[in-house]
């Protein structure tokens, strides 16, 4: 859980948030995903969906354009 990671990782939905300096949490989550392929696949699909909704180049440009228009009052 560093920086803006929570903007793209929703704990338990499309990934896991673990505490900094807790490598055992990371290994436990990796083991969980290895042992639960259906959940792993579901999280992968959720990540792709979030990416396509918010993080493609077009989405980022549109959001940045919107911010500039608000700031410049266009």
PDB file of N, H, CA, C and O in Angstrom:
ATOM      1  N   UNK A   1       0.851  -1.187   0.000  1.00  0.00           N
ATOM      2  CA  UNK A   1       0.000   0.000   0.000  1.00  0.00           C
ATOM      3  C   UNK A   1       0.886   1.235   0.000  1.00  0.00           C
ATOM      4  O   UNK A   1       1.136   1.845   1.040  1.00  0.00           O
ATOM      5  N   UNK A   2       1.352   1.588  -1.190  1.00  0.00           N
ATOM      6  H   UNK A   2       1.148   1.093  -2.034  1.00  0.00           H
ATOM      7  CA  UNK A   2       2.237   2.743  -1.352  1.00  0.00           C
ATOM      8  C   UNK A   2       1.696   3.666  -2.434  1.00  0.00           C
ATOM      9  O   UNK A   2       1.107   3.210  -3.415  1.00  0.00           O
ATOM     10  N   UNK A   3       1.894   4.936  -2.252  1.00  0.00           N
ATOM     11  H   UNK A   3       2.372   5.306  -1.456  1.00  0.00           H
ATOM     12  CA  UNK A   3       1.531   5.907  -3.277  1.00  0.00           C
ATOM     13  C   UNK A   3       0.076   5.808  -3.671  1.00  0.00           C
ATOM     14  O   UNK A   3      -0.807   5.723  -2.817  1.00  0.00           O
ATOM     15  N   UNK A   4      -0.168   5.820  -4.957  1.00  0.00           N
ATOM     16  H   UNK A   4       0.550   5.889  -5.651  1.00  0.00           H
ATOM     17  CA  UNK A   4      -1.532   5.820  -5.485  1.00  0.00           C
ATOM     18  C   UNK A   4      -2.021   4.421  -5.832  1.00  0.00           C
ATOM     19  O   UNK A   4      -2.935   4.265  -6.642  1.00  0.00           O
ATOM     20  N   UNK A   5      -1.425   3.414  -5.233  1.00  0.00           N
ATOM     21  H   UNK A   5      -0.683   3.541  -4.576  1.00  0.00           H
ATOM     22  CA  UNK A   5      -1.772   2.028  -5.588  1.00  0.00           C
ATOM     23  C   UNK A   5      -3.260   1.733  -5.377  1.00  0.00           C
ATOM     24  O   UNK A   5      -3.848   0.950  -6.123  1.00  0.00           O
ATOM     25  N   UNK A   6      -3.872   2.356  -4.362  1.00  0.00           N
ATOM     26  H   UNK A   6      -3.395   2.992  -3.755  1.00  0.00           H
ATOM     27  CA  UNK A   6      -5.284   2.074  -4.089  1.00  0.00           C
ATOM     28  C   UNK A   6      -6.216   2.639  -5.151  1.00  0.00           C
ATOM     29  O   UNK A   6      -7.407   2.327  -5.150  1.00  0.00           O
ATOM     30  N   UNK A   7      -5.695   3.471  -6.066  1.00  0.00           N
ATOM     31  H   UNK A   7      -4.728   3.725  -6.067  1.00  0.00           H
ATOM     32  CA  UNK A   7      -6.508   3.930  -7.192  1.00  0.00           C
ATOM     33  C   UNK A   7      -6.713   2.813  -8.211  1.00  0.00           C
ATOM     34  O   UNK A   7      -7.707   2.807  -8.938  1.00  0.00           O
ATOM     35  N   UNK A   8      -5.782   1.877  -8.265  1.00  0.00           N
ATOM     36  H   UNK A   8      -4.975   1.882  -7.675  1.00  0.00           H
ATOM     37  CA  UNK A   8      -5.884   0.809  -9.257  1.00  0.00           C
ATOM     38  C   UNK A   8      -6.037  -0.581  -8.664  1.00  0.00           C
ATOM     39  O   UNK A   8      -6.356  -1.525  -9.387  1.00  0.00           O
ATOM     40  N   UNK A   9      -5.821  -0.724  -7.383  1.00  0.00           N
ATOM     41  H   UNK A   9      -5.562   0.043  -6.796  1.00  0.00           H
ATOM     42  CA  UNK A   9      -5.999  -2.029  -6.738  1.00  0.00           C
ATOM     43  C   UNK A   9      -7.061  -1.889  -5.647  1.00  0.00           C
ATOM     44  O   UNK A   9      -6.879  -1.167  -4.667  1.00  0.00           O
ATOM     45  N   UNK A  10      -8.159  -2.591  -5.840  1.00  0.00           N
ATOM     46  H   UNK A  10      -8.307  -3.178  -6.636  1.00  0.00           H
ATOM     47  CA  UNK A  10      -9.237  -2.613  -4.853  1.00  0.00           C
ATOM     48  C   UNK A  10      -9.142  -3.947  -4.111  1.00  0.00           C
ATOM     49  O   UNK A  10      -9.384  -5.013  -4.677  1.00  0.00           O
ATOM     50  N   UNK A  11      -8.791  -3.858  -2.862  1.00  0.00           N
ATOM     51  H   UNK A  11      -8.594  -2.992  -2.402  1.00  0.00           H
ATOM     52  CA  UNK A  11      -8.474  -5.040  -2.059  1.00  0.00           C
ATOM     53  C   UNK A  11      -9.576  -6.095  -2.122  1.00  0.00           C
ATOM     54  O   UNK A  11     -10.735  -5.836  -1.797  1.00  0.00           O
ATOM     55  N   UNK A  12      -9.178  -7.281  -2.546  1.00  0.00           N
ATOM     56  H   UNK A  12      -8.237  -7.491  -2.810  1.00  0.00           H
ATOM     57  CA  UNK A  12     -10.101  -8.403  -2.619  1.00  0.00           C
ATOM     58  C   UNK A  12     -10.949  -8.434  -3.880  1.00  0.00           C
ATOM     59  O   UNK A  12     -11.643  -9.419  -4.133  1.00  0.00           O
ATOM     60  N   UNK A  13     -10.903  -7.371  -4.674  1.00  0.00           N
ATOM     61  H   UNK A  13     -10.339  -6.572  -4.469  1.00  0.00           H
ATOM     62  CA  UNK A  13     -11.690  -7.302  -5.908  1.00  0.00           C
ATOM     63  C   UNK A  13     -10.814  -7.600  -7.126  1.00  0.00           C
ATOM     64  O   UNK A  13     -11.114  -8.498  -7.912  1.00  0.00           O
ATOM     65  N   UNK A  14      -9.737  -6.843  -7.271  1.00  0.00           N
ATOM     66  H   UNK A  14      -9.493  -6.113  -6.632  1.00  0.00           H
ATOM     67  CA  UNK A  14      -8.845  -7.062  -8.421  1.00  0.00           C
ATOM     68  C   UNK A  14      -7.387  -7.210  -7.976  1.00  0.00           C
ATOM     69  O   UNK A  14      -6.466  -7.085  -8.784  1.00  0.00           O
ATOM     70  N   UNK A  15      -7.198  -7.469  -6.718  1.00  0.00           N
ATOM     71  H   UNK A  15      -7.946  -7.570  -6.063  1.00  0.00           H
ATOM     72  CA  UNK A  15      -5.865  -7.647  -6.160  1.00  0.00           C
ATOM     73  C   UNK A  15      -5.927  -7.552  -4.655  1.00  0.00           C
ATOM     74  O   UNK A  15      -7.001  -7.598  -4.056  1.00  0.00           O
ATOM     75  N   UNK A  16      -4.776  -7.421  -4.058  1.00  0.00           N
ATOM     76  H   UNK A  16      -3.903  -7.384  -4.545  1.00  0.00           H
ATOM     77  CA  UNK A  16      -4.709  -7.327  -2.601  1.00  0.00           C
ATOM     78  C   UNK A  16      -3.812  -6.171  -2.199  1.00  0.00           C
ATOM     79  O   UNK A  16      -2.801  -5.896  -2.845  1.00  0.00           O
ATOM     80  N   UNK A  17      -4.190  -5.508  -1.138  1.00  0.00           N
ATOM     81  H   UNK A  17      -5.011  -5.732  -0.613  1.00  0.00           H
ATOM     82  CA  UNK A  17      -3.358  -4.472  -0.532  1.00  0.00           C
ATOM     83  C   UNK A  17      -2.691  -5.127   0.677  1.00  0.00           C
ATOM     84  O   UNK A  17      -3.366  -5.694   1.536  1.00  0.00           O
ATOM     85  N   UNK A  18      -1.388  -5.046   0.733  1.00  0.00           N
ATOM     86  H   UNK A  18      -0.840  -4.585   0.034  1.00  0.00           H
ATOM     87  CA  UNK A  18      -0.648  -5.587   1.881  1.00  0.00           C
ATOM     88  C   UNK A  18       0.126  -4.461   2.537  1.00  0.00           C
ATOM     89  O   UNK A  18       0.432  -3.450   1.905  1.00  0.00           O
ATOM     90  N   UNK A  19       0.433  -4.642   3.784  1.00  0.00           N
ATOM     91  H   UNK A  19       0.184  -5.464   4.298  1.00  0.00           H
ATOM     92  CA  UNK A  19       1.154  -3.622   4.532  1.00  0.00           C
ATOM     93  C   UNK A  19       2.627  -3.592   4.115  1.00  0.00           C
ATOM     94  O   UNK A  19       3.231  -4.631   3.849  1.00  0.00           O
ATOM     95  N   UNK A  20       3.191  -2.383   4.062  1.00  0.00           N
ATOM     96  H   UNK A  20       2.701  -1.539   4.277  1.00  0.00           H
ATOM     97  CA  UNK A  20       4.616  -2.277   3.755  1.00  0.00           C
ATOM     98  C   UNK A  20       5.465  -3.021   4.784  1.00  0.00           C
ATOM     99  O   UNK A  20       5.142  -3.042   5.972  1.00  0.00           O
ATOM    100  N   UNK A  21       6.529  -3.618   4.324  1.00  0.00           N
ATOM    101  H   UNK A  21       6.792  -3.602   3.359  1.00  0.00           H
ATOM    102  CA  UNK A  21       7.441  -4.316   5.228  1.00  0.00           C
ATOM    103  C   UNK A  21       6.906  -5.630   5.771  1.00  0.00           C
ATOM    104  O   UNK A  21       7.387  -6.129   6.789  1.00  0.00           O
ATOM    105  N   UNK A  22       5.907  -6.194   5.091  1.00  0.00           N
ATOM    106  H   UNK A  22       5.516  -5.789   4.264  1.00  0.00           H
ATOM    107  CA  UNK A  22       5.309  -7.470   5.534  1.00  0.00           C
ATOM    108  C   UNK A  22       5.361  -8.492   4.397  1.00  0.00           C
ATOM    109  O   UNK A  22       4.325  -8.842   3.832  1.00  0.00           O
ATOM    110  N   UNK A  23       6.555  -8.967   4.061  1.00  0.00           N
ATOM    111  H   UNK A  23       7.396  -8.683   4.520  1.00  0.00           H
ATOM    112  CA  UNK A  23       6.669  -9.902   2.931  1.00  0.00           C
ATOM    113  C   UNK A  23       5.861 -11.181   3.123  1.00  0.00           C
ATOM    114  O   UNK A  23       5.465 -11.807   2.140  1.00  0.00           O
ATOM    115  N   UNK A  24       5.612 -11.576   4.358  1.00  0.00           N
ATOM    116  H   UNK A  24       5.934 -11.067   5.156  1.00  0.00           H
ATOM    117  CA  UNK A  24       4.806 -12.787   4.578  1.00  0.00           C
ATOM    118  C   UNK A  24       3.367 -12.581   4.080  1.00  0.00           C
ATOM    119  O   UNK A  24       2.714 -13.541   3.671  1.00  0.00           O
ATOM    120  N   UNK A  25       2.871 -11.342   4.111  1.00  0.00           N
ATOM    121  H   UNK A  25       3.401 -10.562   4.444  1.00  0.00           H
ATOM    122  CA  UNK A  25       1.536 -11.078   3.582  1.00  0.00           C
ATOM    123  C   UNK A  25       1.519 -11.265   2.066  1.00  0.00           C
ATOM    124  O   UNK A  25       0.566 -11.805   1.504  1.00  0.00           O
ATOM    125  N   UNK A  26       2.578 -10.816   1.423  1.00  0.00           N
ATOM    126  H   UNK A  26       3.352 -10.378   1.880  1.00  0.00           H
ATOM    127  CA  UNK A  26       2.669 -10.980  -0.027  1.00  0.00           C
ATOM    128  C   UNK A  26       2.718 -12.463  -0.385  1.00  0.00           C
ATOM    129  O   UNK A  26       2.001 -12.914  -1.279  1.00  0.00           O
ATOM    130  N   UNK A  27       3.554 -13.210   0.305  1.00  0.00           N
ATOM    131  H   UNK A  27       4.136 -12.843   1.031  1.00  0.00           H
ATOM    132  CA  UNK A  27       3.672 -14.639  -0.012  1.00  0.00           C
ATOM    133  C   UNK A  27       2.362 -15.378   0.271  1.00  0.00           C
ATOM    134  O   UNK A  27       2.009 -16.304  -0.459  1.00  0.00           O
ATOM    135  N   UNK A  28       1.647 -14.983   1.311  1.00  0.00           N
ATOM    136  H   UNK A  28       1.934 -14.231   1.904  1.00  0.00           H
ATOM    137  CA  UNK A  28       0.364 -15.622   1.623  1.00  0.00           C
ATOM    138  C   UNK A  28      -0.658 -15.346   0.524  1.00  0.00           C
ATOM    139  O   UNK A  28      -1.426 -16.234   0.154  1.00  0.00           O
ATOM    140  N   UNK A  29      -0.671 -14.136   0.007  1.00  0.00           N
ATOM    141  H   UNK A  29      -0.046 -13.415   0.308  1.00  0.00           H
ATOM    142  CA  UNK A  29      -1.621 -13.789  -1.061  1.00  0.00           C
ATOM    143  C   UNK A  29      -1.248 -14.494  -2.365  1.00  0.00           C
ATOM    144  O   UNK A  29      -2.135 -14.944  -3.091  1.00  0.00           O
ATOM    145  N   UNK A  30       0.023 -14.597  -2.671  1.00  0.00           N
ATOM    146  H   UNK A  30       0.744 -14.232  -2.081  1.00  0.00           H
ATOM    147  CA  UNK A  30       0.452 -15.325  -3.876  1.00  0.00           C
ATOM    148  C   UNK A  30       0.047 -16.792  -3.764  1.00  0.00           C
ATOM    149  O   UNK A  30      -0.480 -17.368  -4.715  1.00  0.00           O
ATOM    150  N   UNK A  31       0.292 -17.390  -2.611  1.00  0.00           N
ATOM    151  H   UNK A  31       0.721 -16.922  -1.838  1.00  0.00           H
ATOM    152  CA  UNK A  31      -0.096 -18.792  -2.401  1.00  0.00           C
ATOM    153  C   UNK A  31      -1.609 -18.951  -2.560  1.00  0.00           C
ATOM    154  O   UNK A  31      -2.072 -19.905  -3.186  1.00  0.00           O
ATOM    155  N   UNK A  32      -2.377 -18.018  -1.996  1.00  0.00           N
ATOM    156  H   UNK A  32      -2.001 -17.243  -1.488  1.00  0.00           H
ATOM    157  CA  UNK A  32      -3.830 -18.058  -2.100  1.00  0.00           C
ATOM    158  C   UNK A  32      -4.257 -18.041  -3.569  1.00  0.00           C
ATOM    159  O   UNK A  32      -5.130 -18.810  -3.972  1.00  0.00           O
ATOM    160  N   UNK A  33      -3.639 -17.161  -4.370  1.00  0.00           N
ATOM    161  H   UNK A  33      -2.930 -16.536  -4.042  1.00  0.00           H
ATOM    162  CA  UNK A  33      -4.006 -17.064  -5.782  1.00  0.00           C
ATOM    163  C   UNK A  33      -3.594 -18.302  -6.568  1.00  0.00           C
ATOM    164  O   UNK A  33      -4.305 -18.717  -7.483  1.00  0.00           O
ATOM    165  N   UNK A  34      -2.461 -18.895  -6.225  1.00  0.00           N
ATOM    166  H   UNK A  34      -1.883 -18.558  -5.482  1.00  0.00           H
ATOM    167  CA  UNK A  34      -2.038 -20.141  -6.869  1.00  0.00           C
ATOM    168  C   UNK A  34      -3.045 -21.249  -6.581  1.00  0.00           C
ATOM    169  O   UNK A  34      -3.378 -22.043  -7.461  1.00  0.00           O
ATOM    170  N   UNK A  35      -3.521 -21.293  -5.355  1.00  0.00           N
ATOM    171  H   UNK A  35      -3.251 -20.648  -4.641  1.00  0.00           H
ATOM    172  CA  UNK A  35      -4.447 -22.349  -4.929  1.00  0.00           C
ATOM    173  C   UNK A  35      -5.893 -22.092  -5.346  1.00  0.00           C
ATOM    174  O   UNK A  35      -6.727 -22.991  -5.239  1.00  0.00           O
ATOM    175  N   UNK A  36      -6.209 -20.882  -5.819  1.00  0.00           N
ATOM    176  H   UNK A  36      -5.531 -20.151  -5.905  1.00  0.00           H
ATOM    177  CA  UNK A  36      -7.583 -20.522  -6.172  1.00  0.00           C
ATOM    178  C   UNK A  36      -7.637 -19.890  -7.571  1.00  0.00           C
ATOM    179  O   UNK A  36      -7.820 -18.680  -7.707  1.00  0.00           O
ATOM    180  N   UNK A  37      -7.475 -20.716  -8.596  1.00  0.00           N
ATOM    181  H   UNK A  37      -7.326 -21.699  -8.486  1.00  0.00           H
ATOM    182  CA  UNK A  37      -7.413 -20.176  -9.957  1.00  0.00           C
ATOM    183  C   UNK A  37      -8.675 -19.435 -10.391  1.00  0.00           C
ATOM    184  O   UNK A  37      -8.587 -18.497 -11.184  1.00  0.00           O
ATOM    185  N   UNK A  38      -9.835 -19.828  -9.895  1.00  0.00           N
ATOM    186  H   UNK A  38      -9.906 -20.590  -9.250  1.00  0.00           H
ATOM    187  CA  UNK A  38     -11.062 -19.126 -10.276  1.00  0.00           C
ATOM    188  C   UNK A  38     -11.056 -17.693  -9.733  1.00  0.00           C
ATOM    189  O   UNK A  38     -11.468 -16.762 -10.425  1.00  0.00           O
ATOM    190  N   UNK A  39     -10.597 -17.527  -8.518  1.00  0.00           N
ATOM    191  H   UNK A  39     -10.263 -18.284  -7.957  1.00  0.00           H
ATOM    192  CA  UNK A  39     -10.511 -16.183  -7.928  1.00  0.00           C
ATOM    193  C   UNK A  39      -9.439 -15.385  -8.668  1.00  0.00           C
ATOM    194  O   UNK A  39      -9.634 -14.206  -8.964  1.00  0.00           O
ATOM    195  N   UNK A  40      -8.326 -16.018  -8.961  1.00  0.00           N
ATOM    196  H   UNK A  40      -8.168 -16.975  -8.720  1.00  0.00           H
ATOM    197  CA  UNK A  40      -7.244 -15.356  -9.698  1.00  0.00           C
ATOM    198  C   UNK A  40      -7.749 -14.855 -11.050  1.00  0.00           C
ATOM    199  O   UNK A  40      -7.462 -13.724 -11.442  1.00  0.00           O
ATOM    200  N   UNK A  41      -8.495 -15.691 -11.758  1.00  0.00           N
ATOM    201  H   UNK A  41      -8.727 -16.610 -11.440  1.00  0.00           H
ATOM    202  CA  UNK A  41      -9.039 -15.295 -13.051  1.00  0.00           C
ATOM    203  C   UNK A  41     -10.060 -14.162 -12.901  1.00  0.00           C
ATOM    204  O   UNK A  41     -10.078 -13.226 -13.701  1.00  0.00           O
ATOM    205  N   UNK A  42     -10.902 -14.253 -11.878  1.00  0.00           N
ATOM    206  H   UNK A  42     -10.888 -15.013 -11.229  1.00  0.00           H
ATOM    207  CA  UNK A  42     -11.900 -13.210 -11.630  1.00  0.00           C
ATOM    208  C   UNK A  42     -11.217 -11.874 -11.334  1.00  0.00           C
ATOM    209  O   UNK A  42     -11.649 -10.833 -11.830  1.00  0.00           O
ATOM    210  N   UNK A  43     -10.163 -11.902 -10.535  1.00  0.00           N
ATOM    211  H   UNK A  43      -9.812 -12.747 -10.133  1.00  0.00           H
ATOM    212  CA  UNK A  43      -9.425 -10.675 -10.225  1.00  0.00           C
ATOM    213  C   UNK A  43      -8.739 -10.129 -11.476  1.00  0.00           C
ATOM    214  O   UNK A  43      -8.685  -8.915 -11.672  1.00  0.00           O
ATOM    215  N   UNK A  44      -8.223 -11.000 -12.310  1.00  0.00           N
ATOM    216  H   UNK A  44      -8.267 -11.987 -12.151  1.00  0.00           H
ATOM    217  CA  UNK A  44      -7.598 -10.565 -13.550  1.00  0.00           C
ATOM    218  C   UNK A  44      -8.594  -9.872 -14.460  1.00  0.00           C
ATOM    219  O   UNK A  44      -8.285  -8.839 -15.055  1.00  0.00           O
ATOM    220  N   UNK A  45      -9.793 -10.438 -14.570  1.00  0.00           N
ATOM    221  H   UNK A  45     -10.044 -11.277 -14.086  1.00  0.00           H
ATOM    222  CA  UNK A  45     -10.829  -9.813 -15.392  1.00  0.00           C
ATOM    223  C   UNK A  45     -11.243  -8.466 -14.808  1.00  0.00           C
ATOM    224  O   UNK A  45     -11.462  -7.508 -15.549  1.00  0.00           O
ATOM    225  N   UNK A  46     -11.351  -8.390 -13.485  1.00  0.00           N
ATOM    226  H   UNK A  46     -11.173  -9.169 -12.883  1.00  0.00           H
ATOM    227  CA  UNK A  46     -11.721  -7.130 -12.832  1.00  0.00           C
ATOM    228  C   UNK A  46     -10.641  -6.075 -13.062  1.00  0.00           C
ATOM    229  O   UNK A  46     -10.957  -4.902 -13.262  1.00  0.00           O
ATOM    230  N   UNK A  47      -9.389  -6.475 -13.034  1.00  0.00           N
ATOM    231  H   UNK A  47      -9.133  -7.428 -12.871  1.00  0.00           H
ATOM    232  CA  UNK A  47      -8.291  -5.533 -13.293  1.00  0.00           C
ATOM    233  C   UNK A  47      -8.346  -5.013 -14.724  1.00  0.00           C
ATOM    234  O   UNK A  47      -8.154  -3.820 -14.961  1.00  0.00           O
ATOM    235  N   UNK A  48      -8.605  -5.893 -15.663  1.00  0.00           N
ATOM    236  H   UNK A  48      -8.761  -6.862 -15.470  1.00  0.00           H
ATOM    237  CA  UNK A  48      -8.691  -5.481 -17.064  1.00  0.00           C
ATOM    238  C   UNK A  48      -9.854  -4.508 -17.260  1.00  0.00           C
ATOM    239  O   UNK A  48      -9.722  -3.505 -17.961  1.00  0.00           O
ATOM    240  N   UNK A  49     -10.975  -4.807 -16.643  1.00  0.00           N
ATOM    241  H   UNK A  49     -11.082  -5.622 -16.073  1.00  0.00           H
ATOM    242  CA  UNK A  49     -12.150  -3.944 -16.744  1.00  0.00           C
ATOM    243  C   UNK A  49     -11.861  -2.547 -16.170  1.00  0.00           C
ATOM    244  O   UNK A  49     -12.229  -1.537 -16.769  1.00  0.00           O
ATOM    245  N   UNK A  50     -11.210  -2.503 -15.028  1.00  0.00           N
ATOM    246  H   UNK A  50     -10.911  -3.324 -14.542  1.00  0.00           H
ATOM    247  CA  UNK A  50     -10.856  -1.223 -14.412  1.00  0.00           C
ATOM    248  C   UNK A  50      -9.887  -0.450 -15.301  1.00  0.00           C
ATOM    249  O   UNK A  50     -10.033   0.759 -15.483  1.00  0.00           O
ATOM    250  N   UNK A  51      -8.907  -1.144 -15.848  1.00  0.00           N
ATOM    251  H   UNK A  51      -8.788  -2.126 -15.700  1.00  0.00           H
ATOM    252  CA  UNK A  51      -7.953  -0.513 -16.766  1.00  0.00           C
ATOM    253  C   UNK A  51      -8.677   0.103 -17.958  1.00  0.00           C
ATOM    254  O   UNK A  51      -8.433   1.258 -18.307  1.00  0.00           O
ATOM    255  N   UNK A  52      -9.560  -0.658 -18.576  1.00  0.00           N
ATOM    256  H   UNK A  52      -9.759  -1.596 -18.292  1.00  0.00           H
ATOM    257  CA  UNK A  52     -10.256  -0.167 -19.761  1.00  0.00           C
ATOM    258  C   UNK A  52     -11.182   1.003 -19.429  1.00  0.00           C
ATOM    259  O   UNK A  52     -11.421   1.866 -20.274  1.00  0.00           O
ATOM    260  N   UNK A  53     -11.698   1.031 -18.216  1.00  0.00           N
ATOM    261  H   UNK A  53     -11.504   0.330 -17.530  1.00  0.00           H
ATOM    262  CA  UNK A  53     -12.607   2.102 -17.798  1.00  0.00           C
ATOM    263  C   UNK A  53     -11.860   3.382 -17.421  1.00  0.00           C
ATOM    264  O   UNK A  53     -12.345   4.479 -17.699  1.00  0.00           O
ATOM    265  N   UNK A  54     -10.684   3.260 -16.792  1.00  0.00           N
ATOM    266  H   UNK A  54     -10.290   2.369 -16.567  1.00  0.00           H
ATOM    267  CA  UNK A  54     -10.036   4.434 -16.206  1.00  0.00           C
ATOM    268  C   UNK A  54      -8.616   4.734 -16.676  1.00  0.00           C
ATOM    269  O   UNK A  54      -8.166   5.873 -16.554  1.00  0.00           O
ATOM    270  N   UNK A  55      -7.911   3.764 -17.201  1.00  0.00           N
ATOM    271  H   UNK A  55      -8.277   2.839 -17.300  1.00  0.00           H
ATOM    272  CA  UNK A  55      -6.474   3.957 -17.373  1.00  0.00           C
ATOM    273  C   UNK A  55      -5.936   3.809 -18.794  1.00  0.00           C
ATOM    274  O   UNK A  55      -4.721   3.815 -18.992  1.00  0.00           O
ATOM    275  N   UNK A  56      -6.813   3.677 -19.783  1.00  0.00           N
ATOM    276  H   UNK A  56      -7.800   3.672 -19.622  1.00  0.00           H
ATOM    277  CA  UNK A  56      -6.294   3.663 -21.153  1.00  0.00           C
ATOM    278  C   UNK A  56      -5.777   5.059 -21.490  1.00  0.00           C
ATOM    279  O   UNK A  56      -6.077   6.026 -20.789  1.00  0.00           O
ATOM    280  N   UNK A  57      -5.008   5.158 -22.553  1.00  0.00           N
ATOM    281  H   UNK A  57      -4.765   4.373 -23.123  1.00  0.00           H
ATOM    282  CA  UNK A  57      -4.481   6.462 -22.959  1.00  0.00           C
ATOM    283  C   UNK A  57      -5.617   7.454 -23.198  1.00  0.00           C
ATOM    284  O   UNK A  57      -5.537   8.603 -22.764  1.00  0.00           O
ATOM    285  N   UNK A  58      -6.672   7.019 -23.884  1.00  0.00           N
ATOM    286  H   UNK A  58      -6.737   6.085 -24.237  1.00  0.00           H
ATOM    287  CA  UNK A  58      -7.802   7.909 -24.162  1.00  0.00           C
ATOM    288  C   UNK A  58      -8.473   8.384 -22.881  1.00  0.00           C
ATOM    289  O   UNK A  58      -8.802   9.563 -22.752  1.00  0.00           O
ATOM    290  N   UNK A  59      -8.678   7.477 -21.938  1.00  0.00           N
ATOM    291  H   UNK A  59      -8.411   6.519 -22.042  1.00  0.00           H
ATOM    292  CA  UNK A  59      -9.304   7.853 -20.661  1.00  0.00           C
ATOM    293  C   UNK A  59      -8.449   8.868 -19.918  1.00  0.00           C
ATOM    294  O   UNK A  59      -8.963   9.849 -19.381  1.00  0.00           O
ATOM    295  N   UNK A  60      -7.167   8.633 -19.890  1.00  0.00           N
ATOM    296  H   UNK A  60      -6.749   7.836 -20.326  1.00  0.00           H
ATOM    297  CA  UNK A  60      -6.269   9.538 -19.171  1.00  0.00           C
ATOM    298  C   UNK A  60      -6.256  10.922 -19.831  1.00  0.00           C
ATOM    299  O   UNK A  60      -6.265  11.939 -19.139  1.00  0.00           O
ATOM    300  N   UNK A  61      -6.235  10.958 -21.151  1.00  0.00           N
ATOM    301  H   UNK A  61      -6.228  10.131 -21.713  1.00  0.00           H
ATOM    302  CA  UNK A  61      -6.237  12.236 -21.866  1.00  0.00           C
ATOM    303  C   UNK A  61      -7.553  12.975 -21.613  1.00  0.00           C
ATOM    304  O   UNK A  61      -7.548  14.183 -21.376  1.00  0.00           O
ATOM    305  N   UNK A  62      -8.666  12.266 -21.661  1.00  0.00           N
ATOM    306  H   UNK A  62      -8.670  11.285 -21.854  1.00  0.00           H
ATOM    307  CA  UNK A  62      -9.967  12.894 -21.409  1.00  0.00           C
ATOM    308  C   UNK A  62     -10.039  13.470 -19.996  1.00  0.00           C
ATOM    309  O   UNK A  62     -10.535  14.580 -19.803  1.00  0.00           O
ATOM    310  N   UNK A  63      -9.550  12.729 -19.019  1.00  0.00           N
ATOM    311  H   UNK A  63      -9.146  11.827 -19.176  1.00  0.00           H
ATOM    312  CA  UNK A  63      -9.587  13.222 -17.640  1.00  0.00           C
ATOM    313  C   UNK A  63      -8.663  14.427 -17.467  1.00  0.00           C
ATOM    314  O   UNK A  63      -9.022  15.394 -16.796  1.00  0.00           O
ATOM    315  N   UNK A  64      -7.496  14.370 -18.060  1.00  0.00           N
ATOM    316  H   UNK A  64      -7.204  13.584 -18.605  1.00  0.00           H
ATOM    317  CA  UNK A  64      -6.573  15.493 -17.981  1.00  0.00           C
ATOM    318  C   UNK A  64      -7.158  16.722 -18.680  1.00  0.00           C
ATOM    319  O   UNK A  64      -7.046  17.838 -18.174  1.00  0.00           O
ATOM    320  N   UNK A  65      -7.773  16.518 -19.828  1.00  0.00           N
ATOM    321  H   UNK A  65      -7.863  15.611 -20.239  1.00  0.00           H
ATOM    322  CA  UNK A  65      -8.422  17.600 -20.551  1.00  0.00           C
ATOM    323  C   UNK A  65      -9.511  18.243 -19.692  1.00  0.00           C
ATOM    324  O   UNK A  65      -9.638  19.467 -19.652  1.00  0.00           O
ATOM    325  N   UNK A  66     -10.280  17.424 -19.017  1.00  0.00           N
ATOM    326  H   UNK A  66     -10.176  16.430 -19.050  1.00  0.00           H
ATOM    327  CA  UNK A  66     -11.339  17.925 -18.140  1.00  0.00           C
ATOM    328  C   UNK A  66     -10.773  18.772 -17.007  1.00  0.00           C
ATOM    329  O   UNK A  66     -11.333  19.815 -16.668  1.00  0.00           O
ATOM    330  N   UNK A  67      -9.685  18.335 -16.431  1.00  0.00           N
ATOM    331  H   UNK A  67      -9.230  17.488 -16.706  1.00  0.00           H
ATOM    332  CA  UNK A  67      -9.045  19.097 -15.351  1.00  0.00           C
ATOM    333  C   UNK A  67      -8.561  20.442 -15.866  1.00  0.00           C
ATOM    334  O   UNK A  67      -8.782  21.471 -15.228  1.00  0.00           O
ATOM    335  N   UNK A  68      -7.902  20.438 -17.018  1.00  0.00           N
ATOM    336  H   UNK A  68      -7.722  19.603 -17.537  1.00  0.00           H
ATOM    337  CA  UNK A  68      -7.413  21.698 -17.584  1.00  0.00           C
ATOM    338  C   UNK A  68      -8.569  22.654 -17.871  1.00  0.00           C
ATOM    339  O   UNK A  68      -8.467  23.851 -17.603  1.00  0.00           O
ATOM    340  N   UNK A  69      -9.660  22.131 -18.410  1.00  0.00           N
ATOM    341  H   UNK A  69      -9.742  21.158 -18.628  1.00  0.00           H
ATOM    342  CA  UNK A  69     -10.817  22.986 -18.712  1.00  0.00           C
ATOM    343  C   UNK A  69     -11.398  23.592 -17.439  1.00  0.00           C
ATOM    344  O   UNK A  69     -11.791  24.758 -17.432  1.00  0.00           O
ATOM    345  N   UNK A  70     -11.456  22.811 -16.364  1.00  0.00           N
ATOM    346  H   UNK A  70     -11.138  21.863 -16.370  1.00  0.00           H
ATOM    347  CA  UNK A  70     -11.967  23.336 -15.094  1.00  0.00           C
ATOM    348  C   UNK A  70     -11.032  24.404 -14.526  1.00  0.00           C
ATOM    349  O   UNK A  70     -11.486  25.445 -14.052  1.00  0.00           O
ATOM    350  N   UNK A  71      -9.757  24.147 -14.573  1.00  0.00           N
ATOM    351  H   UNK A  71      -9.388  23.301 -14.958  1.00  0.00           H
ATOM    352  CA  UNK A  71      -8.783  25.090 -14.026  1.00  0.00           C
ATOM    353  C   UNK A  71      -8.761  26.389 -14.836  1.00  0.00           C
ATOM    354  O   UNK A  71      -8.679  27.485 -14.281  1.00  0.00           O
ATOM    355  N   UNK A  72      -8.838  26.238 -16.155  1.00  0.00           N
ATOM    356  H   UNK A  72      -8.905  25.348 -16.605  1.00  0.00           H
ATOM    357  CA  UNK A  72      -8.784  27.402 -17.038  1.00  0.00           C
ATOM    358  C   UNK A  72     -10.165  28.029 -17.260  1.00  0.00           C
ATOM    359  O   UNK A  72     -10.284  29.057 -17.927  1.00  0.00           O
ATOM    360  N   UNK A  73     -11.204  27.406 -16.701  1.00  0.00           N
ATOM    361  H   UNK A  73     -11.108  26.571 -16.159  1.00  0.00           H
ATOM    362  CA  UNK A  73     -12.594  27.853 -16.815  1.00  0.00           C
ATOM    363  C   UNK A  73     -13.023  28.015 -18.268  1.00  0.00           C
ATOM    364  O   UNK A  73     -13.584  29.040 -18.656  1.00  0.00           O
ATOM    365  N   UNK A  74     -12.749  26.993 -19.055  1.00  0.00           N
ATOM    366  H   UNK A  74     -12.293  26.161 -18.740  1.00  0.00           H
ATOM    367  CA  UNK A  74     -13.109  26.993 -20.479  1.00  0.00           C
ATOM    368  C   UNK A  74     -14.506  26.404 -20.623  1.00  0.00           C
ATOM    369  O   UNK A  74     -15.021  26.303 -21.737  1.00  0.00           O
TER     370      UNK A  74
END
